[in-house]
């Protein structure tokens, strides 16, 4: 009985295999016949004689010759930085990646020079140009220009993050305290914190619900940043979806990780005779009541609180001012983003912030000087029990309200009647 049923199963399986085999062969014959009958010729990318050498010579004559056509003021307006800083960046690119050197292609023809590639990237960042917008001037195709932009941003982040996206050390903290108290009247102020949205035009359809918030109406990616009075951006956290708000962002941010881990510098200060262990950031009303965040008084009823609210809201405009200058200087982040990958958008955003800080330093407007040998604080995290205590102290509402009350008294007794005016926007 078992042998007969076994043979029936085997024969049935063999018949199914034969049928499946015939179906596959028939499908293959159909596809082969369709391919043979196709009349569409193979297409190749058109090659144009762009004369890259002429483009290089024109660029050098306009901006980099001993007696260029356009003076230093025009160079700074179009490249957003001094010629000296641009050449320094271009030289670092050439030393770091052979892509940014003059090479011949696989056909033995001359490629693009270091100046052409860096100029293409800077112009795309500064003006928000489409990749092929400078084809007639730099003689560069859309594909090569886009590659220049992405590689330039990657290397800016890789080469300069340590210096220009650093956290303040102990010396920096004291200089920030002094500058902010002198400018805004707030002792112990490290900077101002807020968020900015960057519209994402080519967000994948499957992600649009995640990256869209009702008040925005389109997909965005959020940047959280901290800026000081000189508009230097000390902290940048970019990449979370636009459906979140400032409160969701700070819960995922790393801005207070060093405070919890006990690895940051000493930021203690005294106000109204009371010593506080950590400096603070000015923020708007949505932020949590942390001991390191000072918010305005939402509905002040007396003159003291009205004056404090006026000073706090005026000083907090540092971060809004920094966002405005950043978008005005690097127009690519003020228009809808064209890239389809968040990773490339992160490189572009961080590169713009780093270049923004480099320009502030190059123009001598930075509050803090970079010291490579300066200590950033304790590098070994404290125990888990101490980290729990640090986290509790960070979220202590009692300290938050006491600090605000002490600052109200300090502003009332010591600050000028009017907050200091902000510096004018730069071109």
TIDO-377334 format. One record per residue (C-alpha): residue number from 1; residue in three letters; y, x negated, z negated. Coordinates in steps of 0.05 Angstrom, whole numbers. Layout:
N
+-----+---------+--------+--------+--------+
| num | residuo |     py |     px |     pz |
+-----+---------+--------+--------+--------+
| NUM |     ALA |      Y |      X |      Z |
...
+-----+---------+--------+--------+--------+
***
This chain:
427
+-----+---------+--------+--------+--------+
| num | residuo |     py |     px |     pz |
+-----+---------+--------+--------+--------+
|   1 |     UNK |      0 |      0 |      0 |
|   2 |     UNK |     48 |    -54 |    -19 |
|   3 |     UNK |     32 |    -96 |     43 |
|   4 |     UNK |     46 |    -38 |     90 |
|   5 |     UNK |    113 |    -22 |     57 |
|   6 |     UNK |    130 |    -96 |     60 |
|   7 |     UNK |    117 |    -99 |    134 |
|   8 |     UNK |    159 |    -36 |    146 |
|   9 |     UNK |    218 |    -67 |    107 |
|  10 |     UNK |    212 |   -132 |    148 |
|  11 |     UNK |    209 |    -97 |    215 |
|  12 |     UNK |    269 |    -53 |    197 |
|  13 |     UNK |    309 |   -114 |    177 |
|  14 |     UNK |    292 |   -149 |    242 |
|  15 |     UNK |    315 |    -90 |    283 |
|  16 |     UNK |    382 |    -89 |    246 |
|  17 |     UNK |    391 |   -163 |    259 |
|  18 |     UNK |    379 |   -154 |    333 |
|  19 |     UNK |    429 |    -97 |    337 |
|  20 |     UNK |    481 |   -138 |    299 |
|  21 |     UNK |    469 |   -198 |    344 |
|  22 |     UNK |    479 |   -155 |    406 |
|  23 |     UNK |    544 |   -126 |    379 |
|  24 |     UNK |    572 |   -196 |    365 |
|  25 |     UNK |    553 |   -221 |    434 |
|  26 |     UNK |    585 |   -161 |    468 |
|  27 |     UNK |    649 |   -170 |    428 |
|  28 |     UNK |    652 |   -244 |    446 |
|  29 |     UNK |    644 |   -228 |    520 |
|  30 |     UNK |    700 |   -177 |    516 |
|  31 |     UNK |    747 |   -228 |    484 |
|  32 |     UNK |    729 |   -283 |    534 |
|  33 |     UNK |    741 |   -236 |    592 |
|  34 |     UNK |    808 |   -216 |    565 |
|  35 |     UNK |    828 |   -289 |    556 |
|  36 |     UNK |    807 |   -307 |    626 |
|  37 |     UNK |    844 |   -248 |    656 |
|  38 |     UNK |    909 |   -262 |    620 |
|  39 |     UNK |    965 |   -281 |    667 |
|  40 |     UNK |   1014 |   -305 |    613 |
|  41 |     UNK |   1028 |   -380 |    620 |
|  42 |     UNK |   1029 |   -426 |    560 |
|  43 |     UNK |   1101 |   -434 |    535 |
|  44 |     UNK |   1130 |   -497 |    506 |
|  45 |     UNK |   1194 |   -509 |    470 |
|  46 |     UNK |   1251 |   -526 |    517 |
|  47 |     UNK |   1277 |   -596 |    512 |
|  48 |     UNK |   1352 |   -609 |    518 |
|  49 |     UNK |   1386 |   -675 |    529 |
|  50 |     UNK |   1432 |   -669 |    469 |
|  51 |     UNK |   1454 |   -743 |    470 |
|  52 |     UNK |   1447 |   -756 |    396 |
|  53 |     UNK |   1483 |   -823 |    402 |
|  54 |     UNK |   1546 |   -789 |    429 |
|  55 |     UNK |   1544 |   -741 |    370 |
|  56 |     UNK |   1539 |   -799 |    322 |
|  57 |     UNK |   1597 |   -837 |    355 |
|  58 |     UNK |   1641 |   -775 |    353 |
|  59 |     UNK |   1626 |   -764 |    279 |
|  60 |     UNK |   1642 |   -836 |    262 |
|  61 |     UNK |   1707 |   -835 |    301 |
|  62 |     UNK |   1729 |   -770 |    268 |
|  63 |     UNK |   1714 |   -787 |    195 |
|  64 |     UNK |   1682 |   -855 |    182 |
|  65 |     UNK |   1719 |   -906 |    226 |
|  66 |     UNK |   1769 |   -955 |    197 |
|  67 |     UNK |   1824 |   -910 |    225 |
|  68 |     UNK |   1791 |   -842 |    229 |
|  69 |     UNK |   1821 |   -783 |    267 |
|  70 |     UNK |   1822 |   -740 |    204 |
|  71 |     UNK |   1853 |   -767 |    139 |
|  72 |     UNK |   1822 |   -766 |     70 |
|  73 |     UNK |   1852 |   -698 |     53 |
|  74 |     UNK |   1818 |   -665 |    112 |
|  75 |     UNK |   1753 |   -701 |     96 |
|  76 |     UNK |   1754 |   -675 |     25 |
|  77 |     UNK |   1768 |   -604 |     48 |
|  78 |     UNK |   1712 |   -603 |     99 |
|  79 |     UNK |   1660 |   -643 |     60 |
|  80 |     UNK |   1681 |   -617 |     -9 |
|  81 |     UNK |   1683 |   -688 |    -36 |
|  82 |     UNK |   1714 |   -756 |    -26 |
|  83 |     UNK |   1689 |   -802 |     30 |
|  84 |     UNK |   1667 |   -853 |    -23 |
|  85 |     UNK |   1622 |   -802 |    -58 |
|  86 |     UNK |   1593 |   -777 |      7 |
|  87 |     UNK |   1575 |   -847 |     30 |
|  88 |     UNK |   1543 |   -861 |    -38 |
|  89 |     UNK |   1499 |   -800 |    -32 |
|  90 |     UNK |   1482 |   -816 |     41 |
|  91 |     UNK |   1462 |   -887 |     21 |
|  92 |     UNK |   1418 |   -862 |    -35 |
|  93 |     UNK |   1384 |   -814 |     13 |
|  94 |     UNK |   1370 |   -870 |     63 |
|  95 |     UNK |   1340 |   -914 |      8 |
|  96 |     UNK |   1296 |   -857 |    -19 |
|  97 |     UNK |   1268 |   -825 |     44 |
|  98 |     UNK |   1257 |   -855 |    114 |
|  99 |     UNK |   1275 |   -786 |    142 |
| 100 |     UNK |   1348 |   -801 |    128 |
| 101 |     UNK |   1347 |   -865 |    170 |
| 102 |     UNK |   1357 |   -875 |    244 |
| 103 |     UNK |   1289 |   -874 |    277 |
| 104 |     UNK |   1259 |   -863 |    346 |
| 105 |     UNK |   1215 |   -802 |    357 |
| 106 |     UNK |   1144 |   -801 |    385 |
| 107 |     UNK |   1171 |   -806 |    456 |
| 108 |     UNK |   1211 |   -868 |    439 |
| 109 |     UNK |   1278 |   -833 |    443 |
| 110 |     UNK |   1334 |   -843 |    393 |
| 111 |     UNK |   1336 |   -796 |    334 |
| 112 |     UNK |   1393 |   -776 |    288 |
| 113 |     UNK |   1432 |   -823 |    243 |
| 114 |     UNK |   1438 |   -819 |    168 |
| 115 |     UNK |   1510 |   -794 |    174 |
| 116 |     UNK |   1490 |   -738 |    223 |
| 117 |     UNK |   1434 |   -713 |    178 |
| 118 |     UNK |   1475 |   -714 |    113 |
| 119 |     UNK |   1535 |   -683 |    148 |
| 120 |     UNK |   1492 |   -626 |    175 |
| 121 |     UNK |   1466 |   -611 |    105 |
| 122 |     UNK |   1534 |   -615 |     71 |
| 123 |     UNK |   1566 |   -569 |    123 |
| 124 |     UNK |   1512 |   -517 |    116 |
| 125 |     UNK |   1522 |   -518 |     40 |
| 126 |     UNK |   1597 |   -518 |     44 |
| 127 |     UNK |   1608 |   -465 |     98 |
| 128 |     UNK |   1543 |   -426 |     97 |
| 129 |     UNK |   1533 |   -441 |    170 |
| 130 |     UNK |   1471 |   -420 |    208 |
| 131 |     UNK |   1428 |   -482 |    221 |
| 132 |     UNK |   1447 |   -486 |    295 |
| 133 |     UNK |   1522 |   -474 |    286 |
| 134 |     UNK |   1539 |   -548 |    292 |
| 135 |     UNK |   1493 |   -561 |    352 |
| 136 |     UNK |   1552 |   -575 |    399 |
| 137 |     UNK |   1584 |   -625 |    351 |
| 138 |     UNK |   1527 |   -661 |    315 |
| 139 |     UNK |   1478 |   -648 |    373 |
| 140 |     UNK |   1423 |   -624 |    326 |
| 141 |     UNK |   1373 |   -568 |    338 |
| 142 |     UNK |   1364 |   -510 |    291 |
| 143 |     UNK |   1297 |   -534 |    267 |
| 144 |     UNK |   1321 |   -605 |    251 |
| 145 |     UNK |   1384 |   -579 |    217 |
| 146 |     UNK |   1344 |   -533 |    172 |
| 147 |     UNK |   1298 |   -590 |    154 |
| 148 |     UNK |   1358 |   -634 |    138 |
| 149 |     UNK |   1384 |   -581 |     90 |
| 150 |     UNK |   1319 |   -572 |     52 |
| 151 |     UNK |   1304 |   -646 |     47 |
| 152 |     UNK |   1375 |   -662 |     26 |
| 153 |     UNK |   1373 |   -611 |    -30 |
| 154 |     UNK |   1305 |   -635 |    -54 |
| 155 |     UNK |   1329 |   -707 |    -59 |
| 156 |     UNK |   1395 |   -688 |    -92 |
| 157 |     UNK |   1355 |   -652 |   -147 |
| 158 |     UNK |   1304 |   -709 |   -152 |
| 159 |     UNK |   1355 |   -766 |   -154 |
| 160 |     UNK |   1412 |   -737 |   -196 |
| 161 |     UNK |   1383 |   -684 |   -243 |
| 162 |     UNK |   1375 |   -733 |   -301 |
| 163 |     UNK |   1449 |   -750 |   -301 |
| 164 |     UNK |   1484 |   -688 |   -275 |
| 165 |     UNK |   1440 |   -633 |   -305 |
| 166 |     UNK |   1432 |   -667 |   -373 |
| 167 |     UNK |   1440 |   -635 |   -440 |
| 168 |     UNK |   1498 |   -660 |   -483 |
| 169 |     UNK |   1481 |   -717 |   -531 |
| 170 |     UNK |   1514 |   -728 |   -599 |
| 171 |     UNK |   1575 |   -763 |   -568 |
| 172 |     UNK |   1583 |   -708 |   -516 |
| 173 |     UNK |   1580 |   -655 |   -569 |
| 174 |     UNK |   1638 |   -685 |   -608 |
| 175 |     UNK |   1680 |   -692 |   -545 |
| 176 |     UNK |   1665 |   -619 |   -526 |
| 177 |     UNK |   1684 |   -596 |   -596 |
| 178 |     UNK |   1750 |   -634 |   -593 |
| 179 |     UNK |   1768 |   -609 |   -522 |
| 180 |     UNK |   1750 |   -536 |   -536 |
| 181 |     UNK |   1787 |   -534 |   -602 |
| 182 |     UNK |   1848 |   -565 |   -570 |
| 183 |     UNK |   1845 |   -520 |   -509 |
| 184 |     UNK |   1820 |   -454 |   -536 |
| 185 |     UNK |   1826 |   -460 |   -612 |
| 186 |     UNK |   1751 |   -453 |   -625 |
| 187 |     UNK |   1719 |   -507 |   -669 |
| 188 |     UNK |   1646 |   -519 |   -657 |
| 189 |     UNK |   1646 |   -489 |   -587 |
| 190 |     UNK |   1597 |   -520 |   -538 |
| 191 |     UNK |   1614 |   -477 |   -478 |
| 192 |     UNK |   1608 |   -407 |   -449 |
| 193 |     UNK |   1544 |   -374 |   -423 |
| 194 |     UNK |   1535 |   -320 |   -371 |
| 195 |     UNK |   1493 |   -300 |   -310 |
| 196 |     UNK |   1507 |   -294 |   -236 |
| 197 |     UNK |   1468 |   -258 |   -180 |
| 198 |     UNK |   1453 |   -288 |   -112 |
| 199 |     UNK |   1435 |   -237 |    -59 |
| 200 |     UNK |   1369 |   -250 |    -24 |
| 201 |     UNK |   1373 |   -224 |     47 |
| 202 |     UNK |   1303 |   -244 |     69 |
| 203 |     UNK |   1266 |   -223 |      7 |
| 204 |     UNK |   1194 |   -202 |     26 |
| 205 |     UNK |   1187 |   -127 |     29 |
| 206 |     UNK |   1131 |   -128 |    -23 |
| 207 |     UNK |   1178 |   -161 |    -74 |
| 208 |     UNK |   1241 |   -121 |    -62 |
| 209 |     UNK |   1229 |    -72 |   -118 |
| 210 |     UNK |   1219 |   -129 |   -168 |
| 211 |     UNK |   1283 |   -165 |   -146 |
| 212 |     UNK |   1329 |   -104 |   -140 |
| 213 |     UNK |   1371 |    -75 |   -196 |
| 214 |     UNK |   1406 |     -8 |   -192 |
| 215 |     UNK |   1477 |    -35 |   -200 |
| 216 |     UNK |   1465 |    -88 |   -147 |
| 217 |     UNK |   1431 |    -45 |    -94 |
| 218 |     UNK |   1397 |   -103 |    -60 |
| 219 |     UNK |   1348 |   -159 |    -78 |
| 220 |     UNK |   1379 |   -216 |   -119 |
| 221 |     UNK |   1359 |   -278 |   -157 |
| 222 |     UNK |   1394 |   -294 |   -223 |
| 223 |     UNK |   1427 |   -358 |   -246 |
| 224 |     UNK |   1440 |   -368 |   -321 |
| 225 |     UNK |   1490 |   -424 |   -335 |
| 226 |     UNK |   1533 |   -455 |   -389 |
| 227 |     UNK |   1600 |   -486 |   -371 |
| 228 |     UNK |   1651 |   -524 |   -412 |
| 229 |     UNK |   1727 |   -522 |   -405 |
| 230 |     UNK |   1727 |   -575 |   -350 |
| 231 |     UNK |   1678 |   -529 |   -310 |
| 232 |     UNK |   1621 |   -578 |   -319 |
| 233 |     UNK |   1556 |   -539 |   -318 |
| 234 |     UNK |   1512 |   -564 |   -375 |
| 235 |     UNK |   1454 |   -515 |   -368 |
| 236 |     UNK |   1426 |   -480 |   -307 |
| 237 |     UNK |   1365 |   -434 |   -305 |
| 238 |     UNK |   1353 |   -402 |   -237 |
| 239 |     UNK |   1297 |   -363 |   -205 |
| 240 |     UNK |   1283 |   -299 |   -244 |
| 241 |     UNK |   1284 |   -233 |   -208 |
| 242 |     UNK |   1348 |   -193 |   -202 |
| 243 |     UNK |   1319 |   -132 |   -237 |
| 244 |     UNK |   1329 |   -167 |   -304 |
| 245 |     UNK |   1393 |   -168 |   -345 |
| 246 |     UNK |   1426 |   -223 |   -386 |
| 247 |     UNK |   1386 |   -205 |   -448 |
| 248 |     UNK |   1319 |   -211 |   -412 |
| 249 |     UNK |   1341 |   -277 |   -381 |
| 250 |     UNK |   1359 |   -311 |   -446 |
| 251 |     UNK |   1292 |   -292 |   -477 |
| 252 |     UNK |   1258 |   -331 |   -421 |
| 253 |     UNK |   1309 |   -387 |   -417 |
| 254 |     UNK |   1299 |   -457 |   -445 |
| 255 |     UNK |   1370 |   -465 |   -471 |
| 256 |     UNK |   1349 |   -461 |   -544 |
| 257 |     UNK |   1281 |   -496 |   -538 |
| 258 |     UNK |   1309 |   -561 |   -568 |
| 259 |     UNK |   1339 |   -522 |   -626 |
| 260 |     UNK |   1271 |   -492 |   -643 |
| 261 |     UNK |   1233 |   -557 |   -631 |
| 262 |     UNK |   1283 |   -597 |   -672 |
| 263 |     UNK |   1294 |   -647 |   -615 |
| 264 |     UNK |   1368 |   -635 |   -602 |
| 265 |     UNK |   1427 |   -676 |   -627 |
| 266 |     UNK |   1466 |   -662 |   -690 |
| 267 |     UNK |   1515 |   -607 |   -674 |
| 268 |     UNK |   1539 |   -589 |   -744 |
| 269 |     UNK |   1612 |   -570 |   -753 |
| 270 |     UNK |   1658 |   -539 |   -805 |
| 271 |     UNK |   1702 |   -478 |   -798 |
| 272 |     UNK |   1743 |   -444 |   -853 |
| 273 |     UNK |   1711 |   -490 |   -904 |
| 274 |     UNK |   1640 |   -470 |   -886 |
| 275 |     UNK |   1591 |   -518 |   -853 |
| 276 |     UNK |   1546 |   -493 |   -797 |
| 277 |     UNK |   1486 |   -531 |   -771 |
| 278 |     UNK |   1491 |   -516 |   -697 |
| 279 |     UNK |   1546 |   -507 |   -646 |
| 280 |     UNK |   1554 |   -442 |   -609 |
| 281 |     UNK |   1566 |   -411 |   -541 |
| 282 |     UNK |   1616 |   -356 |   -525 |
| 283 |     UNK |   1583 |   -295 |   -492 |
| 284 |     UNK |   1595 |   -223 |   -475 |
| 285 |     UNK |   1569 |   -163 |   -513 |
| 286 |     UNK |   1499 |   -157 |   -483 |
| 287 |     UNK |   1475 |   -223 |   -513 |
| 288 |     UNK |   1434 |   -222 |   -577 |
| 289 |     UNK |   1463 |   -235 |   -646 |
| 290 |     UNK |   1439 |   -307 |   -651 |
| 291 |     UNK |   1470 |   -356 |   -698 |
| 292 |     UNK |   1488 |   -399 |   -637 |
| 293 |     UNK |   1524 |   -344 |   -599 |
| 294 |     UNK |   1594 |   -316 |   -614 |
| 295 |     UNK |   1613 |   -250 |   -582 |
| 296 |     UNK |   1678 |   -213 |   -581 |
| 297 |     UNK |   1697 |   -155 |   -627 |
| 298 |     UNK |   1683 |    -93 |   -584 |
| 299 |     UNK |   1734 |    -47 |   -615 |
| 300 |     UNK |   1784 |    -87 |   -657 |
| 301 |     UNK |   1823 |    -46 |   -707 |
| 302 |     UNK |   1870 |    -97 |   -740 |
| 303 |     UNK |   1914 |   -153 |   -715 |
| 304 |     UNK |   1866 |   -208 |   -737 |
| 305 |     UNK |   1808 |   -181 |   -696 |
| 306 |     UNK |   1853 |   -164 |   -637 |
| 307 |     UNK |   1877 |   -235 |   -635 |
| 308 |     UNK |   1806 |   -262 |   -641 |
| 309 |     UNK |   1781 |   -216 |   -585 |
| 310 |     UNK |   1838 |   -239 |   -540 |
| 311 |     UNK |   1823 |   -312 |   -552 |
| 312 |     UNK |   1748 |   -304 |   -545 |
| 313 |     UNK |   1753 |   -265 |   -480 |
| 314 |     UNK |   1802 |   -315 |   -453 |
| 315 |     UNK |   1760 |   -376 |   -471 |
| 316 |     UNK |   1697 |   -343 |   -444 |
| 317 |     UNK |   1728 |   -342 |   -375 |
| 318 |     UNK |   1709 |   -415 |   -368 |
| 319 |     UNK |   1640 |   -395 |   -343 |
| 320 |     UNK |   1669 |   -342 |   -296 |
| 321 |     UNK |   1717 |   -394 |   -270 |
| 322 |     UNK |   1659 |   -442 |   -259 |
| 323 |     UNK |   1620 |   -390 |   -220 |
| 324 |     UNK |   1681 |   -376 |   -177 |
| 325 |     UNK |   1693 |   -449 |   -161 |
| 326 |     UNK |   1619 |   -461 |   -148 |
| 327 |     UNK |   1616 |   -404 |    -97 |
| 328 |     UNK |   1681 |   -422 |    -65 |
| 329 |     UNK |   1662 |   -495 |    -58 |
| 330 |     UNK |   1590 |   -482 |    -34 |
| 331 |     UNK |   1596 |   -420 |      8 |
| 332 |     UNK |   1521 |   -417 |     20 |
| 333 |     UNK |   1510 |   -386 |    -49 |
| 334 |     UNK |   1564 |   -333 |    -38 |
| 335 |     UNK |   1530 |   -303 |     24 |
| 336 |     UNK |   1461 |   -271 |     26 |
| 337 |     UNK |   1406 |   -323 |     22 |
| 338 |     UNK |   1367 |   -332 |     87 |
| 339 |     UNK |   1307 |   -371 |     61 |
| 340 |     UNK |   1242 |   -333 |     49 |
| 341 |     UNK |   1215 |   -375 |     -8 |
| 342 |     UNK |   1243 |   -376 |    -79 |
| 343 |     UNK |   1226 |   -450 |    -84 |
| 344 |     UNK |   1275 |   -469 |    -29 |
| 345 |     UNK |   1329 |   -425 |    -59 |
| 346 |     UNK |   1320 |   -460 |   -126 |
| 347 |     UNK |   1330 |   -528 |    -92 |
| 348 |     UNK |   1393 |   -503 |    -57 |
| 349 |     UNK |   1422 |   -474 |   -121 |
| 350 |     UNK |   1408 |   -534 |   -165 |
| 351 |     UNK |   1434 |   -581 |   -110 |
| 352 |     UNK |   1500 |   -543 |   -107 |
| 353 |     UNK |   1507 |   -547 |   -183 |
| 354 |     UNK |   1492 |   -621 |   -184 |
| 355 |     UNK |   1541 |   -635 |   -128 |
| 356 |     UNK |   1593 |   -592 |   -165 |
| 357 |     UNK |   1585 |   -637 |   -227 |
| 358 |     UNK |   1586 |   -701 |   -185 |
| 359 |     UNK |   1653 |   -680 |   -155 |
| 360 |     UNK |   1682 |   -666 |   -224 |
| 361 |     UNK |   1661 |   -735 |   -248 |
| 362 |     UNK |   1686 |   -769 |   -184 |
| 363 |     UNK |   1754 |   -737 |   -191 |
| 364 |     UNK |   1760 |   -759 |   -264 |
| 365 |     UNK |   1763 |   -689 |   -293 |
| 366 |     UNK |   1699 |   -692 |   -335 |
| 367 |     UNK |   1707 |   -687 |   -411 |
| 368 |     UNK |   1645 |   -730 |   -424 |
| 369 |     UNK |   1626 |   -796 |   -393 |
| 370 |     UNK |   1554 |   -812 |   -377 |
| 371 |     UNK |   1520 |   -863 |   -423 |
| 372 |     UNK |   1451 |   -881 |   -399 |
| 373 |     UNK |   1433 |   -913 |   -466 |
| 374 |     UNK |   1458 |   -855 |   -509 |
| 375 |     UNK |   1407 |   -821 |   -553 |
| 376 |     UNK |   1395 |   -747 |   -540 |
| 377 |     UNK |   1367 |   -736 |   -609 |
| 378 |     UNK |   1298 |   -735 |   -640 |
| 379 |     UNK |   1246 |   -738 |   -584 |
| 380 |     UNK |   1187 |   -717 |   -628 |
| 381 |     UNK |   1182 |   -642 |   -642 |
| 382 |     UNK |   1178 |   -620 |   -714 |
| 383 |     UNK |   1117 |   -586 |   -744 |
| 384 |     UNK |   1098 |   -515 |   -725 |
| 385 |     UNK |   1120 |   -490 |   -794 |
| 386 |     UNK |   1188 |   -521 |   -785 |
| 387 |     UNK |   1193 |   -493 |   -715 |
| 388 |     UNK |   1181 |   -424 |   -743 |
| 389 |     UNK |   1237 |   -435 |   -793 |
| 390 |     UNK |   1283 |   -460 |   -738 |
| 391 |     UNK |   1268 |   -399 |   -696 |
| 392 |     UNK |   1283 |   -354 |   -755 |
| 393 |     UNK |   1349 |   -390 |   -768 |
| 394 |     UNK |   1367 |   -383 |   -694 |
| 395 |     UNK |   1358 |   -308 |   -695 |
| 396 |     UNK |   1392 |   -298 |   -763 |
| 397 |     UNK |   1441 |   -241 |   -755 |
| 398 |     UNK |   1472 |   -256 |   -823 |
| 399 |     UNK |   1494 |   -325 |   -799 |
| 400 |     UNK |   1519 |   -295 |   -734 |
| 401 |     UNK |   1565 |   -246 |   -769 |
| 402 |     UNK |   1589 |   -297 |   -820 |
| 403 |     UNK |   1607 |   -346 |   -765 |
| 404 |     UNK |   1645 |   -293 |   -728 |
| 405 |     UNK |   1683 |   -274 |   -792 |
| 406 |     UNK |   1701 |   -346 |   -806 |
| 407 |     UNK |   1725 |   -356 |   -735 |
| 408 |     UNK |   1768 |   -294 |   -740 |
| 409 |     UNK |   1803 |   -324 |   -801 |
| 410 |     UNK |   1809 |   -392 |   -768 |
| 411 |     UNK |   1839 |   -364 |   -704 |
| 412 |     UNK |   1888 |   -322 |   -744 |
| 413 |     UNK |   1912 |   -380 |   -786 |
| 414 |     UNK |   1911 |   -438 |   -738 |
| 415 |     UNK |   1911 |   -418 |   -665 |
| 416 |     UNK |   1973 |   -408 |   -622 |
| 417 |     UNK |   1998 |   -338 |   -609 |
| 418 |     UNK |   1974 |   -340 |   -537 |
| 419 |     UNK |   1909 |   -371 |   -510 |
| 420 |     UNK |   1916 |   -432 |   -466 |
| 421 |     UNK |   1922 |   -420 |   -392 |
| 422 |     UNK |   1864 |   -439 |   -348 |
| 423 |     UNK |   1870 |   -492 |   -296 |
| 424 |     UNK |   1883 |   -467 |   -226 |
| 425 |     UNK |   1827 |   -457 |   -177 |
| 426 |     UNK |   1813 |   -516 |   -134 |
| 427 |     UNK |   1806 |   -514 |    -59 |
+-----+---------+--------+--------+--------+
***
